[in-house]
Amino acid sequence: MDLGIRGKVALVSAASQGMGRATALALAREGCKVAICARNQGPLDAAAESLRKETGSEILAFRADMSRAADIGAFVNATTISFGGVDLLVTNAGGPPTGQLEALTEDQWSQAYELTFQSAVRLARACVPSMRSRGGGSIVAITSISVKQPIENLILSNTMRAAVIGLVKTLARELAANHIRVNAVAPGWIATDRLMELMRVRSEREKRRFEDIVAEGIAEVPLGRFGEPQEVADFIAFLLSERAAYLTGNIVQVDGGLYRGIQ
């Protein structure tokens, strides 16, 4: 299926690994020019080189910390200089620390706000003017199944990602007249380093074998396995594309049936 995004400029944050990297790959395969960023130069450069070799697409790699406003502005500016503007935006950032209410410090709450919520706000603010001038665009926020059902010991993620959903639902209406669509994906248990880290933390907290925690996680999923980053990425590419032209303001689980709720 031709998604109709060949030649578009896509900006994907936190894309040196996991779902961010998989999304950059999916968009590059569709013929997009892709700008990616990450905090660490080595993994960022390795990801960019791999994407170029595998797809032949133009890839811009820019070191940026998504918790820093100046870095986000510089990343978007570099993309505009290199590729002429931005058509497609995927907001993504590393997950905040685990912990419960009283165990987390004021600084940790502030850092989670900057990383998880403000990064999405700042990326949208920086990219929307370019999208508007180019006749439209599409934004997808990578969130988590926690926006549908909070996850134990992840109060920072549960709270800040829910705020991102408020942003998505508001911008979907605010930007529709400019032909800019805004959606979110809510991945479930996806086989990333982040998921393995969370399961190790749970294993240590509960003093149980890591293998047993993993087995329990798999057993929760009706499809009987963890998802792959590329499965999330392929859906994001569709949501960004012309094939999803009538979809905006949606929060879609990619979770193998994990979420049990009606809505």
C-alpha positions in Angstrom: 0.0 0.0 0.0 1.3 3.4 -1.0 0.9 5.7 2.1 1.3 8.8 0.0 4.1 10.4 2.1 7.1 9.9 -0.2 9.2 13.1 -0.2 7.6 14.4 3.0 9.8 15.6 5.8 9.3 13.7 9.1 10.8 14.6 12.5 11.0 11.9 15.0 12.3 12.6 18.5 14.2 10.1 20.8 14.9 7.9 17.8 18.2 6.1 18.4 16.4 3.0 19.7 13.1 1.4 20.5 9.8 2.6 19.0 11.4 5.9 18.0 14.0 4.2 15.9 11.5 1.8 14.4 9.2 4.7 13.5 12.1 6.5 11.7 12.8 3.3 9.8 9.1 2.9 8.8 9.0 6.5 7.5 12.3 6.2 5.7 11.1 3.1 4.0 8.1 5.1 2.7 10.5 7.6 1.1 10.4 10.4 3.7 13.3 12.6 4.6 13.7 11.9 8.3 15.3 14.0 11.1 16.0 12.1 14.3 17.5 13.1 17.6 18.8 11.5 20.8 20.8 12.5 23.8 23.8 10.3 23.2 25.8 10.9 20.1 27.2 7.4 19.6 23.9 5.5 19.4 22.4 8.4 17.4 25.1 8.3 14.7 24.8 4.5 14.6 21.1 4.6 14.1 21.3 7.2 11.4 23.9 5.3 9.5 21.9 2.1 9.7 18.8 3.9 8.5 20.6 5.4 5.5 22.1 2.0 4.5 18.8 0.2 4.8 16.5 2.7 3.1 18.6 5.0 1.0 16.6 7.9 2.4 18.0 11.2 3.6 18.5 11.1 7.4 19.5 14.1 9.6 20.9 13.1 13.0 20.9 15.8 15.7 22.0 15.5 19.3 19.2 16.9 21.5 17.8 16.3 25.0 14.0 16.4 24.9 13.9 17.9 28.4 15.7 21.1 27.2 13.7 23.8 25.3 16.8 25.1 23.6 17.7 21.6 22.3 14.2 21.1 20.8 14.3 24.5 19.1 17.7 23.8 17.7 16.6 20.4 16.4 13.6 21.7 14.6 15.6 24.6 13.2 18.3 22.2 11.9 15.6 20.1 10.2 14.1 23.2 8.6 17.5 24.3 7.3 18.4 20.9 6.0 15.0 19.8 4.5 13.0 23.0 4.1 10.4 22.4 6.7 8.4 19.8 8.6 5.4 17.9 7.4 5.1 15.0 9.9 6.0 15.0 13.6 6.3 12.1 16.0 6.7 13.2 19.6 8.6 10.7 21.7 10.8 10.8 24.8 12.4 8.4 27.2 10.2 7.3 30.1 10.5 9.0 33.5 11.7 7.1 36.6 9.6 4.5 38.5 8.3 5.2 42.0 5.4 6.1 44.1 4.1 9.4 45.4 6.1 9.8 48.6 9.3 8.3 47.2 9.7 10.8 44.4 11.3 14.2 44.9 10.1 17.6 43.7 13.0 17.6 41.2 11.9 14.3 39.8 8.3 15.6 39.2 9.7 18.7 37.5 12.0 16.7 35.3 9.2 14.4 34.3 7.1 17.4 33.4 9.9 18.8 31.2 10.7 15.4 29.5 7.3 13.8 29.0 4.8 16.7 28.7 6.7 19.8 27.8 8.7 18.0 25.1 5.5 17.3 23.2 4.3 20.9 23.7 7.5 22.4 22.5 7.9 20.1 19.5 4.3 20.9 18.4 4.9 24.7 18.9 8.1 24.6 16.9 6.7 22.4 14.0 3.2 23.7 13.5 4.1 27.0 11.8 6.1 25.0 9.2 3.2 22.6 8.7 0.8 25.5 8.3 2.9 27.2 5.7 3.2 23.9 3.8 -0.5 23.4 3.6 -1.0 20.9 6.4 0.7 18.1 8.2 0.2 15.3 10.8 1.3 14.8 14.3 1.4 11.5 16.3 2.3 11.4 20.0 3.8 8.1 21.3 2.3 7.7 24.8 1.6 4.4 26.7 -1.2 2.1 27.6 -1.0 3.9 31.0 -3.2 6.7 29.5 -6.0 4.1 29.4 -5.2 2.2 32.6 -2.5 3.5 35.0 0.5 1.2 35.7 1.6 0.4 39.2 4.7 2.2 40.4 4.7 4.6 37.4 2.9 7.6 38.8 5.1 10.0 36.9 4.4 8.3 33.6 0.8 7.8 34.3 0.3 11.5 35.1 2.4 13.2 32.5 1.3 11.0 29.6 -2.3 11.7 30.5 -1.5 15.4 30.1 -0.1 14.7 26.6 -3.5 13.2 25.7 -5.2 16.4 26.8 -2.8 18.2 24.5 -3.6 15.8 21.6 -7.3 16.1 22.0 -7.2 19.9 22.1 -4.8 20.4 19.2 -6.9 18.0 17.0 -9.7 20.6 17.1 -7.5 23.7 17.2 -5.4 22.7 14.2 -8.0 21.0 12.0 -8.7 24.2 10.0 -5.1 24.2 9.0 -5.3 20.7 7.7 -3.1 19.4 10.5 -4.2 16.1 12.1 -3.2 15.1 15.6 -3.4 11.6 17.0 -1.7 9.4 19.7 -0.8 5.8 20.0 -0.9 4.0 23.3 1.5 1.0 23.1 1.1 -1.9 25.5 3.8 -4.3 26.4 6.3 -3.7 23.5 9.7 -5.5 23.6 11.9 -2.5 24.2 14.8 -1.9 26.6 12.4 0.3 28.6 10.0 -2.6 29.2 12.8 -4.9 30.3 14.0 -2.2 32.7 10.5 -1.9 34.2 10.3 -5.6 34.7 13.7 -5.7 36.3 12.7 -3.0 38.7 9.5 -4.9 39.6 11.6 -8.1 40.0 13.8 -6.4 42.5 11.0 -4.7 44.3 9.0 -7.9 44.7 12.1 -10.1 45.2 11.0 -12.4 42.5 12.7 -14.0 39.5 12.9 -11.7 36.5 11.9 -14.6 34.2 8.6 -15.0 36.2 7.8 -11.3 35.9 8.3 -11.6 32.1 6.1 -14.7 31.9 3.4 -13.0 33.8 3.6 -10.0 31.5 3.2 -12.2 28.4 0.3 -14.0 30.1 -1.6 -10.7 30.5 -1.6 -10.2 26.7 -4.4 -12.0 24.8 -2.3 -12.5 21.8 0.3 -14.3 24.0 3.4 -12.3 23.3 5.0 -8.9 23.6 4.6 -6.6 20.6 7.6 -5.6 18.4 8.6 -1.9 18.0 8.1 -2.2 14.2 4.5 -3.2 14.7 3.9 0.1 16.5 6.0 2.0 14.0 4.1 0.7 11.0 0.8 1.9 12.5 2.3 5.3 13.3 3.3 5.6 9.6 -0.2 4.8 8.6 -1.7 7.4 11.0 0.7 10.1 9.7 -0.2 9.3 6.1 -2.8 10.3 3.5 -4.5 6.9 4.0 -5.6 8.1 7.5 -6.8 11.5 6.2 -10.1 11.4 8.2 -8.5 10.4 11.5 -7.7 13.0 14.1 -8.1 13.3 17.8 -7.8 9.5 18.3 -5.9 7.6 21.0 -5.3 4.1 19.6 -4.0 1.2 21.6 -1.4 -1.0 20.0 -1.4 -3.6 22.7 -2.3 -7.1 21.6 -5.6 -6.8 23.4 -4.1 -5.9 26.8 -6.5 -3.0 27.6 -9.7 -4.4 29.0 -11.8 -1.2 29.1 -14.8 -0.4 26.9 -13.7 3.1 25.9 
